[in-house]
């Protein structure tokens, strides 16, 4: 893929007005002159890989090559590739830059990762990019902006299989203090232990899921270990969720083989 002449689709889950989207536009436009943006009208964090099926979607043109969709990140990428850009599909999908890391189990909830996943499912190489930050601290967008274009170029040069997307996390350090780049596995970091309860103004009780996560930064070779060490983490995520070793043991217990309807008739 020659990036300078490639068509790049940019999306996110933080919405069309998010500062991280502006950072990713800068990154993409430093790589190619043919950059399109299709992003949600409003924030869709933790929307996962969800599609909108029960209500119609509306596409709003913001400017040339920039559109907002009243749906999820998955909706945005699906409509971009199969509707808005159907006459000339993108060569690369970039999602982000997310305000906060997508590490460990975050990837199953993340709309940022989901947008990249939809691109991969539709046959387009895709990369999710996130800027790690500590709770309550400002986001160091300059770190992602400084290293983002070079990361994309290097990853495209290396290449990856069509059934894989790449999940990139930039550490919460100044761009001059990044200690390197490392390939990682998905770590362990689960949200949901911090539940805040209260009473709303109408007197009804509520439960609010907090942002705190139970995480293990010492998990060897993990994305969490990398960013805590000030490194940029690159994690390949497969679209096939089959657990291979369990499948092997189950096949020993259930050795029957499926046959097609045509073969049985």
MIBATOR-237565 format. One line per 10 residues: number of its first residue (from 1); their letters; for each residue z, y, x of N, C-alpha, C. Coordinates in nm, 2 decimals. Atoms other than C-alpha are relative to their C-alpha. Layout:
NUM) a) Z/Y/X/Z/Y/X/Z/Y/X | ...;
***
This chain:
1) xxxxxxxxxx) 0.00/-0.12/0.08/0.00/0.00/0.00/0.00/0.13/0.09 | 0.00/-0.13/-0.07/-0.10/0.34/0.14/0.07/0.10/-0.08 | -0.09/-0.08/0.09/0.18/0.56/0.01/-0.06/0.14/-0.03 | 0.05/-0.14/0.02/0.00/0.90/0.06/-0.10/0.01/-0.11 | 0.10/0.00/0.11/-0.26/0.80/-0.19/0.05/-0.08/-0.12 | -0.06/0.08/0.11/-0.03/0.59/-0.42/0.04/0.08/-0.11 | -0.06/-0.07/0.12/0.07/0.68/-0.77/0.14/-0.05/-0.02 | -0.14/0.04/0.01/0.44/0.68/-0.80/0.06/0.05/-0.13 | -0.08/-0.03/0.12/0.65/0.67/-1.12/0.14/0.01/0.03 | -0.14/-0.03/-0.02/0.99/0.82/-1.11/0.08/0.00/-0.13;
11) xxxxxxxxxx) -0.08/0.00/0.12/1.26/0.75/-1.36/0.15/0.00/0.04 | -0.14/0.01/-0.03/1.64/0.73/-1.39/0.08/-0.04/-0.13 | -0.08/0.02/0.12/1.93/0.68/-1.63/0.09/0.12/-0.03 | -0.08/-0.11/0.02/2.11/1.01/-1.59/-0.07/0.11/-0.08 | 0.07/-0.10/0.08/1.85/1.20/-1.79/-0.10/0.09/0.07 | 0.12/-0.08/-0.05/1.55/1.43/-1.75/0.05/0.13/0.07 | -0.05/-0.13/-0.06/1.77/1.73/-1.64/0.10/-0.04/0.12 | -0.10/0.04/-0.10/1.99/1.53/-1.39/-0.04/0.05/0.14 | 0.03/-0.05/-0.14/2.02/1.67/-1.03/-0.06/-0.11/0.09 | 0.06/0.11/-0.08/1.95/1.32/-0.89/-0.14/-0.03/-0.02;
21) xxxxxxxxxx) 0.14/0.01/0.02/1.62/1.31/-1.06/-0.08/0.10/0.08 | 0.07/-0.11/-0.08/1.52/1.64/-0.89/0.00/-0.05/0.15 | 0.00/0.05/-0.14/1.63/1.48/-0.56/-0.11/-0.11/0.02 | 0.10/0.10/-0.02/1.41/1.18/-0.62/-0.14/0.05/-0.01 | 0.13/-0.07/0.00/1.12/1.40/-0.72/-0.04/0.05/0.14 | 0.03/-0.05/-0.14/1.15/1.57/-0.38/-0.04/-0.11/0.09 | 0.03/0.12/-0.08/1.16/1.23/-0.21/-0.14/-0.05/-0.02 | 0.13/0.06/0.04/0.85/1.10/-0.40/-0.11/0.10/0.04 | 0.11/-0.09/-0.03/0.65/1.42/-0.35/-0.02/0.03/0.15 | 0.02/-0.01/-0.14/0.71/1.42/0.02/-0.08/-0.13/0.05;
31) xxxxxxxxxx) 0.07/0.12/-0.03/0.55/1.07/0.02/-0.14/0.00/-0.05 | 0.13/0.00/0.07/0.26/1.12/-0.23/-0.02/0.12/-0.08 | 0.03/-0.12/0.09/0.08/1.39/-0.42/-0.02/-0.04/-0.14 | 0.02/0.05/0.14/0.05/1.17/-0.73/0.13/-0.06/-0.05 | -0.14/0.04/0.05/0.40/1.16/-0.87/0.01/0.03/-0.15 | -0.03/-0.02/0.14/0.48/1.11/-1.24/0.15/-0.03/-0.03 | -0.14/0.02/0.03/0.82/1.14/-1.40/0.01/-0.03/-0.15 | -0.03/0.04/0.14/0.92/0.96/-1.72/0.15/-0.04/-0.01 | -0.15/0.02/0.00/1.30/0.98/-1.79/0.06/0.02/-0.14 | -0.07/-0.02/0.13/1.55/0.97/-2.08/0.03/0.15/-0.03;
41) xxxxxxxxxx) -0.04/-0.14/0.04/1.61/1.29/-2.28/0.15/0.03/0.03 | -0.15/-0.02/-0.02/1.99/1.23/-2.24/0.05/-0.11/0.09 | -0.06/0.10/-0.09/2.22/1.04/-2.01/0.01/-0.14/-0.07 | 0.00/0.14/0.05/2.19/0.66/-2.05/0.07/-0.09/0.10 | -0.08/0.08/-0.09/2.44/0.54/-1.79/0.06/-0.12/-0.06 | -0.05/0.13/0.04/2.55/0.18/-1.82/-0.07/-0.06/-0.13 | 0.08/0.06/0.12/2.27/0.11/-2.08/-0.05/-0.13/0.03 | 0.05/0.13/-0.04/2.17/-0.19/-1.88/-0.15/-0.01/-0.03 | 0.14/0.03/0.02/1.83/-0.35/-1.94/-0.03/-0.01/-0.15 | 0.01/0.01/0.15/1.82/-0.26/-2.31/-0.13/0.08/-0.04;
51) xxxxxxxxxx) 0.12/-0.06/0.06/1.51/-0.18/-2.52/0.04/0.05/-0.14 | -0.02/-0.05/0.14/1.50/0.03/-2.84/-0.10/-0.06/-0.09 | 0.09/0.08/0.09/1.36/-0.19/-3.11/0.01/0.04/-0.15 | -0.02/-0.03/0.14/1.50/-0.05/-3.44/-0.04/0.14/-0.05 | 0.04/-0.13/0.03/1.39/0.31/-3.43/-0.12/0.04/0.08 | 0.11/-0.04/-0.08/1.07/0.48/-3.32/0.04/0.08/0.12 | -0.02/-0.09/-0.12/1.05/0.64/-2.97/-0.10/0.11/0.00 | 0.08/-0.12/0.00/0.92/0.99/-2.92/-0.01/0.04/0.15 | 0.03/-0.04/-0.14/0.76/1.11/-2.59/-0.02/0.15/-0.01 | 0.01/-0.14/-0.01/0.80/1.48/-2.51/-0.06/0.04/0.14;
61) xxxxxxxxxx) 0.05/-0.05/-0.12/0.58/1.64/-2.25/0.08/0.12/0.05 | -0.07/-0.11/-0.06/0.79/1.86/-2.02/-0.09/0.09/0.07 | 0.10/-0.07/-0.08/0.51/1.96/-1.79/-0.10/-0.10/0.04 | 0.10/0.10/-0.05/0.21/1.81/-1.62/0.07/-0.11/0.08 | -0.05/0.13/-0.06/0.30/1.45/-1.52/0.15/-0.01/-0.01 | -0.14/0.01/0.02/0.65/1.49/-1.65/0.03/-0.01/-0.15 | -0.03/0.03/0.14/0.78/1.34/-1.98/0.14/-0.05/-0.02 | -0.14/0.04/0.04/1.11/1.28/-2.16/-0.02/-0.09/-0.12 | 0.00/0.10/0.11/1.17/0.98/-2.39/0.14/-0.01/-0.06 | -0.13/0.01/0.06/1.44/0.96/-2.65/0.05/-0.15/-0.01;
71) xxxxxxxxxx) -0.04/0.14/-0.01/1.54/0.61/-2.53/0.06/-0.03/0.13 | -0.06/0.05/-0.12/1.67/0.40/-2.25/-0.09/0.01/0.12 | 0.08/0.01/-0.12/1.56/0.38/-1.89/-0.11/-0.11/-0.01 | 0.10/0.11/0.02/1.38/0.05/-1.98/-0.11/0.05/-0.09 | 0.11/-0.05/0.09/1.20/0.22/-2.27/-0.09/0.09/0.08 | 0.08/-0.10/-0.07/1.09/0.50/-2.03/-0.10/-0.07/0.09 | 0.09/0.06/-0.09/0.94/0.27/-1.77/-0.11/-0.08/-0.08 | 0.09/0.08/0.09/0.78/0.04/-2.04/-0.11/0.10/-0.05 | 0.09/-0.09/0.06/0.62/0.34/-2.21/-0.09/0.07/0.11 | 0.07/-0.06/-0.11/0.52/0.50/-1.88/-0.12/-0.09/0.04;
81) xxxxxxxxxx) 0.10/0.09/-0.05/0.33/0.19/-1.76/-0.10/-0.04/-0.10 | 0.09/0.06/0.11/0.19/0.06/-2.09/-0.06/0.10/-0.10 | 0.05/-0.10/0.09/0.13/0.39/-2.27/-0.04/0.13/0.07 | 0.03/-0.13/-0.06/0.15/0.72/-2.08/-0.10/-0.02/0.11 | 0.09/0.02/-0.12/-0.02/0.58/-1.76/-0.08/-0.12/-0.01 | 0.07/0.13/0.02/-0.20/0.29/-1.91/-0.14/0.00/0.06 | 0.13/-0.01/-0.06/-0.54/0.41/-1.78/0.00/-0.01/0.16 | -0.01/0.01/-0.15/-0.41/0.42/-1.42/0.15/-0.02/0.03 | -0.13/0.04/-0.02/-0.09/0.23/-1.37/0.06/0.04/0.14 | -0.06/-0.04/-0.13/0.16/0.33/-1.09/-0.01/-0.11/0.10;
91) xxxxxxxxxx) 0.00/0.10/-0.11/0.16/0.16/-0.76/0.14/-0.03/0.04 | -0.13/0.02/-0.04/0.53/0.20/-0.71/0.09/0.07/-0.10 | -0.10/-0.06/0.09/0.84/0.27/-0.93/0.12/0.03/0.08 | -0.13/-0.04/-0.06/1.14/0.46/-0.80/0.09/0.05/-0.11 | -0.10/-0.03/0.10/1.45/0.49/-1.01/0.13/0.06/0.07 | -0.11/-0.06/-0.05/1.74/0.73/-0.95/-0.02/0.15/0.02 | -0.11/0.05/-0.09/1.89/0.90/-0.75/0.12/0.00/-0.09 | -0.11/0.01/0.09/2.19/0.78/-0.95/0.12/0.08/0.06 | -0.12/-0.07/-0.04/2.51/1.00/-0.93/0.11/-0.10/0.00 | -0.10/0.11/-0.01/2.73/0.72/-0.80/-0.06/-0.12/0.04;
101) xxxxxxxxxx) 0.06/0.12/-0.05/2.68/0.39/-0.64/-0.03/-0.10/-0.11 | 0.03/0.12/0.08/2.53/0.08/-0.80/0.02/-0.12/0.09 | -0.04/0.10/-0.10/2.72/-0.18/-0.61/0.07/-0.12/-0.08 | -0.07/0.11/0.06/2.85/-0.53/-0.69/-0.05/-0.02/-0.15 | 0.03/0.03/0.14/2.86/-0.61/-1.07/-0.06/0.12/-0.07 | 0.06/-0.12/0.06/2.74/-0.25/-1.14/-0.14/-0.03/-0.04 | 0.15/0.02/0.02/2.38/-0.38/-1.12/-0.03/-0.06/-0.14 | 0.03/0.06/0.14/2.42/-0.57/-1.45/0.01/0.10/-0.11 | -0.02/-0.10/0.10/2.53/-0.26/-1.63/-0.10/0.12/0.02 | 0.06/-0.12/-0.04/2.32/0.00/-1.45/-0.14/0.02/-0.07;
111) xxxxxxxxxx) 0.13/-0.04/0.06/2.03/0.18/-1.63/-0.09/0.03/0.12 | 0.08/-0.03/-0.12/1.91/0.29/-1.28/-0.07/-0.13/0.05 | 0.05/0.13/-0.05/1.87/-0.07/-1.17/-0.10/-0.06/-0.11 | 0.08/0.05/0.11/1.73/-0.16/-1.52/-0.14/0.06/0.00 | 0.13/-0.06/-0.01/1.45/0.09/-1.48/-0.09/-0.06/0.10 | 0.07/0.07/-0.11/1.35/-0.07/-1.15/-0.04/-0.14/-0.04 | 0.02/0.14/0.05/1.38/-0.41/-1.31/-0.12/-0.01/-0.09 | 0.11/0.00/0.09/1.14/-0.32/-1.58/-0.13/0.02/0.07 | 0.12/-0.02/-0.08/0.89/-0.20/-1.33/-0.04/-0.13/0.07 | 0.02/0.13/-0.07/0.92/-0.53/-1.14/-0.06/-0.10/-0.10;
121) xxxxxxxxxx) 0.04/0.09/0.10/0.88/-0.73/-1.46/-0.14/0.03/-0.05 | 0.13/-0.04/0.03/0.56/-0.54/-1.53/-0.10/-0.01/0.12 | 0.09/0.03/-0.11/0.42/-0.63/-1.19/-0.01/0.12/0.10 | 0.01/-0.12/-0.09/0.49/-0.30/-1.01/0.12/-0.01/0.10 | -0.11/0.00/-0.10/0.70/-0.29/-0.68/0.10/0.11/-0.04 | -0.09/-0.10/0.05/1.02/-0.11/-0.76/0.13/0.01/0.08 | -0.12/-0.02/-0.08/1.32/0.04/-0.58/0.10/0.09/-0.09 | -0.11/-0.08/0.06/1.65/0.17/-0.73/0.08/0.07/0.11 | -0.07/-0.07/-0.11/1.83/0.44/-0.53/0.12/0.07/-0.07 | -0.13/-0.05/0.05/2.19/0.55/-0.58/0.07/0.07/0.12;
131) xxxxxxxxxx) -0.09/-0.07/-0.10/2.42/0.80/-0.40/0.14/-0.02/-0.03 | -0.14/0.03/0.02/2.77/0.67/-0.36/0.08/0.13/0.00 | -0.09/-0.11/-0.01/3.05/0.91/-0.43/0.14/-0.05/-0.04 | -0.14/0.03/0.04/3.43/0.89/-0.46/0.03/0.06/-0.14 | -0.04/-0.06/0.13/3.58/0.95/-0.81/0.04/0.14/0.01 | -0.03/-0.14/0.01/3.59/1.32/-0.88/-0.05/0.09/0.11 | 0.05/-0.08/-0.11/3.42/1.43/-0.56/-0.15/0.04/-0.03 | 0.14/-0.05/0.02/3.09/1.62/-0.54/-0.10/-0.10/0.06 | 0.10/0.09/-0.05/2.77/1.42/-0.49/-0.07/0.06/0.12 | 0.07/-0.05/-0.12/2.62/1.45/-0.14/-0.15/-0.03/-0.02;
141) xxxxxxxxxx) 0.14/0.02/0.03/2.26/1.47/-0.27/-0.08/0.01/0.13 | 0.08/-0.02/-0.13/2.14/1.58/0.08/-0.01/-0.13/0.08 | 0.01/0.13/-0.08/2.22/1.23/0.22/-0.12/-0.08/-0.05 | 0.11/0.08/0.06/1.98/1.06/-0.02/-0.13/0.07/0.03 | 0.13/-0.07/-0.02/1.72/1.34/0.02/-0.04/-0.01/0.15 | 0.03/0.00/-0.14/1.74/1.33/0.40/-0.06/-0.14/0.04 | 0.04/0.14/-0.04/1.70/0.95/0.43/-0.09/-0.07/-0.10 | 0.07/0.07/0.10/1.52/0.86/0.11/-0.14/-0.03/0.03 | 0.14/0.02/-0.02/1.16/0.91/0.20/-0.03/-0.10/0.11 | 0.02/0.10/-0.11/1.19/0.72/0.53/0.04/-0.14/-0.05;
151) xxxxxxxxxx) -0.04/0.13/0.05/1.37/0.44/0.35/-0.11/-0.06/-0.09 | 0.11/0.05/0.09/1.09/0.41/0.09/-0.12/-0.05/0.09 | 0.12/0.04/-0.09/0.82/0.41/0.36/0.03/-0.13/0.07 | -0.03/0.12/-0.08/1.00/0.15/0.57/0.00/-0.13/-0.09 | -0.01/0.11/0.09/1.06/-0.08/0.27/-0.14/-0.04/-0.05 | 0.14/0.03/0.04/0.70/-0.05/0.15/-0.08/-0.07/0.12 | 0.06/0.06/-0.11/0.58/-0.13/0.50/0.04/-0.15/0.02 | -0.05/0.14/-0.01/0.80/-0.45/0.51/-0.05/-0.08/-0.12 | 0.04/0.07/0.12/0.71/-0.55/0.15/0.10/-0.10/-0.05 | -0.09/0.09/0.06/0.89/-0.78/-0.08/-0.07/-0.08/-0.12;
161) xxxxxxxxxx) 0.07/0.08/0.10/0.80/-1.05/-0.34/0.00/0.07/-0.14 | 0.02/-0.06/0.13/0.68/-0.96/-0.69/0.11/-0.02/-0.10 | -0.11/0.03/0.09/0.98/-1.12/-0.86/0.14/0.06/0.05 | -0.12/-0.06/-0.06/1.23/-0.90/-0.66/-0.01/0.15/-0.01 | -0.01/-0.14/-0.01/1.34/-0.54/-0.69/0.11/0.03/0.11 | -0.09/-0.04/-0.11/1.53/-0.35/-0.41/0.10/0.10/-0.05 | -0.10/-0.09/0.04/1.86/-0.18/-0.47/0.06/0.07/0.12 | -0.04/-0.08/-0.12/1.94/0.10/-0.22/0.12/0.09/-0.04 | -0.12/-0.09/0.01/2.28/0.27/-0.19/0.02/0.08/0.12 | -0.03/-0.09/-0.11/2.34/0.57/0.03/0.15/0.03/0.00;
171) xxxxxxxxxx) -0.15/-0.02/-0.01/2.70/0.61/0.16/0.04/0.14/-0.03 | -0.06/-0.12/0.03/2.93/0.89/0.07/0.04/0.08/0.12 | -0.03/-0.08/-0.12/2.90/1.07/0.40/-0.12/0.10/0.02 | 0.11/-0.10/-0.04/2.70/1.37/0.54/-0.11/-0.08/0.06 | 0.12/0.07/-0.04/2.35/1.27/0.62/0.00/-0.03/0.16 | -0.01/0.01/-0.15/2.42/1.32/1.00/0.10/-0.11/0.04 | -0.11/0.10/-0.04/2.71/1.07/0.98/-0.04/-0.14/-0.05 | 0.04/0.14/0.03/2.51/0.77/0.84/-0.01/-0.08/0.12 | -0.01/0.08/-0.12/2.58/0.49/1.08/-0.11/-0.11/0.02 | 0.11/0.10/-0.01/2.27/0.28/1.01/-0.05/-0.05/-0.13;
181) xxxxxxxxxx) 0.06/0.06/0.12/2.08/0.07/0.76/0.02/-0.15/0.01 | -0.02/0.14/-0.01/2.17/-0.29/0.67/-0.04/-0.07/-0.13 | 0.03/0.08/0.12/2.04/-0.56/0.44/0.13/-0.07/-0.05 | -0.13/0.05/0.05/2.32/-0.68/0.21/-0.02/-0.09/-0.12 | -0.01/0.08/0.12/2.42/-0.92/-0.06/0.08/0.08/-0.10 | -0.08/-0.07/0.11/2.57/-0.81/-0.40/0.15/-0.03/0.02 | -0.14/0.02/-0.02/2.94/-0.76/-0.36/0.08/-0.02/-0.13 | -0.08/0.02/0.11/3.23/-0.78/-0.60/0.07/0.13/-0.04 | -0.06/-0.13/0.04/3.32/-0.47/-0.80/-0.01/0.01/-0.15 | 0.01/0.01/0.15/3.41/-0.49/-1.17/0.07/0.11/-0.06;
191) xxxxxxxxxx) -0.06/-0.11/0.08/3.47/-0.20/-1.40/0.07/-0.06/-0.12 | -0.06/0.04/0.12/3.69/-0.23/-1.70/0.15/-0.03/0.00 | -0.14/0.02/-0.01/4.05/-0.27/-1.57/0.08/0.12/-0.05 | -0.07/-0.12/0.03/4.14/0.09/-1.64/-0.04/0.04/-0.14 | 0.03/-0.04/0.14/4.15/0.14/-2.02/0.10/0.11/-0.04 | -0.09/-0.11/0.04/4.28/0.47/-2.15/0.00/0.00/-0.15 | -0.02/0.00/0.14/4.42/0.48/-2.50/0.05/0.14/-0.05 | -0.04/-0.13/0.05/4.49/0.78/-2.72/-0.02/0.01/-0.15 | 0.02/-0.03/0.14/4.47/0.94/-3.06/-0.09/0.12/-0.01 | 0.10/-0.11/0.01/4.17/1.15/-3.16/0.05/0.11/-0.10;
201) xxxxxxxxxx) -0.04/-0.11/0.09/4.20/1.49/-3.35/0.02/-0.04/-0.15 | -0.02/0.05/0.14/4.17/1.30/-3.68/0.11/-0.10/-0.02 | -0.11/0.09/0.01/4.46/1.08/-3.60/-0.04/-0.15/0.01 | 0.05/0.14/-0.02/4.25/0.76/-3.52/0.02/-0.04/0.14 | -0.02/0.05/-0.14/4.34/0.55/-3.22/-0.14/-0.03/0.07 | 0.12/0.04/-0.07/4.07/0.50/-2.95/0.04/-0.06/0.13 | -0.01/0.06/-0.13/4.02/0.31/-2.63/-0.12/0.05/0.08 | 0.10/-0.05/-0.08/3.82/0.47/-2.35/-0.01/-0.07/0.13 | 0.02/0.08/-0.12/3.68/0.26/-2.06/0.00/0.10/0.12 | 0.00/-0.09/-0.12/3.77/0.44/-1.73/-0.10/-0.04/0.11;
211) xxxxxxxxxx) 0.10/0.02/-0.11/3.55/0.46/-1.42/0.06/-0.08/0.12 | -0.06/0.08/-0.11/3.80/0.28/-1.19/-0.05/-0.14/0.01 | 0.05/0.14/-0.02/3.68/-0.05/-1.04/0.09/-0.08/0.09 | -0.07/0.09/-0.09/3.85/-0.34/-0.89/-0.10/-0.06/0.10 | 0.10/0.03/-0.09/3.65/-0.38/-0.57/0.05/-0.06/0.13 | -0.04/0.06/-0.12/3.66/-0.58/-0.25/-0.10/0.04/0.11 | 0.09/-0.05/-0.11/3.50/-0.38/0.04/-0.01/-0.08/0.12 | 0.00/0.09/-0.12/3.58/-0.65/0.29/-0.09/-0.12/-0.02 | 0.09/0.12/0.02/3.34/-0.91/0.13/-0.11/0.00/0.10 | 0.09/0.00/-0.11/3.13/-1.01/0.43/-0.15/0.01/-0.04;
221) xxxxxxxxxx) 0.15/-0.01/0.03/2.77/-0.89/0.43/-0.03/0.07/-0.13 | 0.02/-0.05/0.13/2.81/-0.71/0.10/-0.04/0.15/0.00 | 0.03/-0.14/0.02/2.68/-0.38/-0.03/0.12/0.09/0.02 | -0.12/-0.08/-0.01/3.04/-0.25/-0.06/0.05/0.01/0.15 | -0.04/-0.01/-0.14/3.12/-0.34/0.30/-0.09/0.10/0.08 | 0.09/-0.09/-0.07/2.81/-0.15/0.42/0.03/0.15/-0.03 | -0.02/-0.15/0.03/2.87/0.18/0.23/0.13/0.05/0.05 | -0.13/-0.04/-0.05/3.24/0.18/0.33/-0.01/0.02/0.15 | 0.01/-0.02/-0.14/3.12/0.16/0.69/-0.10/0.11/0.03 | 0.09/-0.11/-0.01/2.89/0.46/0.63/-0.15/-0.04/0.02;
231) xxxxxxxxxx) 0.14/0.05/-0.02/2.57/0.25/0.63/-0.08/0.01/-0.14 | 0.09/0.01/0.11/2.27/0.26/0.39/-0.01/-0.15/-0.03 | 0.01/0.14/0.04/2.27/-0.07/0.19/-0.13/-0.02/-0.07 | 0.12/0.05/0.07/1.95/-0.25/0.08/0.03/-0.14/-0.05 | -0.02/0.13/0.06/2.00/-0.54/-0.16/-0.12/-0.05/-0.08 | 0.10/0.06/0.09/1.72/-0.76/-0.29/0.05/-0.07/-0.12 | -0.05/0.06/0.12/1.78/-0.85/-0.65/-0.12/-0.08/-0.07 | 0.10/0.08/0.06/1.59/-1.14/-0.81/-0.01/0.01/-0.15 | 0.02/0.00/0.14/1.45/-1.14/-1.16/0.04/-0.13/-0.06 | -0.03/0.13/0.04/1.51/-1.51/-1.19/0.16/-0.02/0.02;
241) xxxxxxxxxx) -0.15/0.01/0.00/1.89/-1.55/-1.28/0.05/-0.15/0.01 | -0.04/0.14/-0.01/1.88/-1.93/-1.25/0.09/-0.03/0.12 | -0.09/0.03/-0.11/2.17/-2.06/-1.04/-0.05/-0.14/0.05 | 0.07/0.12/-0.05/1.99/-2.32/-0.82/0.08/-0.12/0.02 | -0.08/0.11/-0.03/2.27/-2.54/-0.71/0.06/-0.07/-0.13 | -0.05/0.05/0.12/2.41/-2.57/-1.06/-0.11/-0.07/-0.08 | 0.12/0.06/0.06/2.06/-2.65/-1.19/-0.02/-0.14/0.05 | 0.02/0.13/-0.07/2.04/-2.93/-0.94/0.10/-0.11/-0.06 | -0.10/0.09/0.05/2.36/-3.09/-1.06/-0.02/-0.03/-0.15 | 0.03/0.03/0.14/2.27/-3.05/-1.43/-0.12/-0.09/-0.02;
251) xxxxxxxxxx) 0.12/0.09/0.01/1.94/-3.22/-1.37/0.04/-0.14/0.03 | -0.05/0.14/-0.02/2.13/-3.52/-1.24/0.06/-0.05/-0.13 | -0.07/0.04/0.12/2.33/-3.53/-1.56/-0.10/-0.01/-0.12 | 0.10/0.00/0.11/2.03/-3.45/-1.79/-0.14/-0.02/0.07 | 0.12/0.02/-0.08/1.73/-3.61/-1.61/-0.13/0.01/-0.08 | 0.12/0.00/0.09/1.49/-3.59/-1.91/-0.09/0.12/0.04 | 0.10/-0.10/-0.03/1.17/-3.39/-1.85/-0.07/0.05/-0.13 | 0.06/-0.05/0.12/1.02/-3.16/-2.12/-0.15/-0.02/0.01 | 0.14/0.01/0.01/0.67/-3.23/-2.23/-0.06/0.10/-0.10 | 0.06/-0.10/0.09/0.43/-2.99/-2.40/-0.03/-0.07/-0.13;
261) xxxxx) 0.04/0.05/0.13/0.34/-3.03/-2.77/-0.13/-0.07/0.01 | 0.14/0.06/-0.01/-0.02/-3.10/-2.67/0.01/-0.14/0.06 | -0.01/0.13/-0.07/0.10/-3.39/-2.44/0.06/-0.10/-0.10 | -0.07/0.09/0.10/0.31/-3.54/-2.73/-0.10/-0.04/-0.11 | 0.08/0.03/0.12/0.03/-3.53/-2.99/-0.12/-0.09/0.04;
***
